[in-house]
């Protein structure tokens, strides 16, 4: 089963995305901040990461940089998300 990690600090957004993915049959992991997202990705090695840009402890760009530096996680596809306008 495809495992997707959702890293989002806003509870209502995270719950909506996690619930939708679960309804479509995906195995879903959740992280509430950047540090938790990085640690969970290293432990669980998901097939895809949906990564919020604006998060506490480590922002999405910092998480992405650390993921790409780590040989265990550098091949995981990452989609960054943000509600912040350009």
C-alpha positions in Angstrom: 0.0 0.0 0.0 1.3 3.5 -0.8 2.3 5.4 2.2 1.9 9.2 2.2 3.1 11.6 4.9 1.2 14.8 5.5 3.3 17.5 7.3 1.0 20.4 8.2 0.8 22.4 11.4 -2.7 23.6 11.0 -4.9 20.9 12.5 -8.0 21.4 10.4 -6.0 21.4 7.1 -4.0 18.3 8.2 -7.2 16.4 9.2 -8.9 17.3 5.9 -5.9 16.1 3.8 -5.3 13.0 5.9 -9.0 12.0 5.8 -9.3 12.4 2.1 -6.2 10.4 1.4 -7.3 7.7 3.9 -10.7 7.6 2.1 -8.9 6.9 -1.2 -7.1 3.9 0.4 -3.7 5.4 1.2 -1.7 4.6 4.3 -1.3 8.0 5.8 1.3 9.4 8.3 0.9 12.8 9.9 3.4 15.3 11.3 2.5 18.5 13.1 5.8 20.4 12.7 9.0 20.3 10.7 11.2 18.5 13.1 8.5 15.8 13.6 8.1 15.5 9.8 11.9 15.0 9.3 12.1 12.4 12.1 9.0 10.5 10.9 10.3 10.5 7.3 13.6 9.0 8.4 11.9 6.3 10.4 9.0 5.4 8.1 10.4 6.2 4.6 7.0 7.2 3.0 6.4 6.9 -0.7 5.4 10.6 -1.0 5.6 13.6 1.3 3.1 16.5 1.3 5.0 19.2 3.1 3.7 22.6 4.3 6.2 25.4 3.9 5.2 27.4 7.0 5.7 25.2 10.0 7.2 25.6 13.5 10.5 24.1 14.7 11.7 23.7 11.1 10.0 25.2 8.0 9.3 23.2 5.0 12.4 24.4 3.1 14.6 23.3 6.0 12.9 19.9 6.1 13.3 19.5 2.4 17.0 20.4 2.5 17.6 17.8 5.3 15.6 15.2 3.4 17.7 15.7 0.3 21.0 15.5 2.3 20.0 12.1 3.8 20.7 9.0 1.7 17.7 7.3 3.3 15.2 10.0 2.3 16.7 11.8 -0.7 14.7 9.9 -3.3 11.3 10.5 -1.7 9.1 12.7 -3.9 8.0 15.9 -2.0 5.2 18.2 -2.9 5.4 21.5 -1.0 2.2 23.3 0.0 1.5 26.8 1.2 -1.5 29.1 1.8 0.8 32.1 1.6 0.4 34.3 -1.5 3.3 35.2 -3.8 
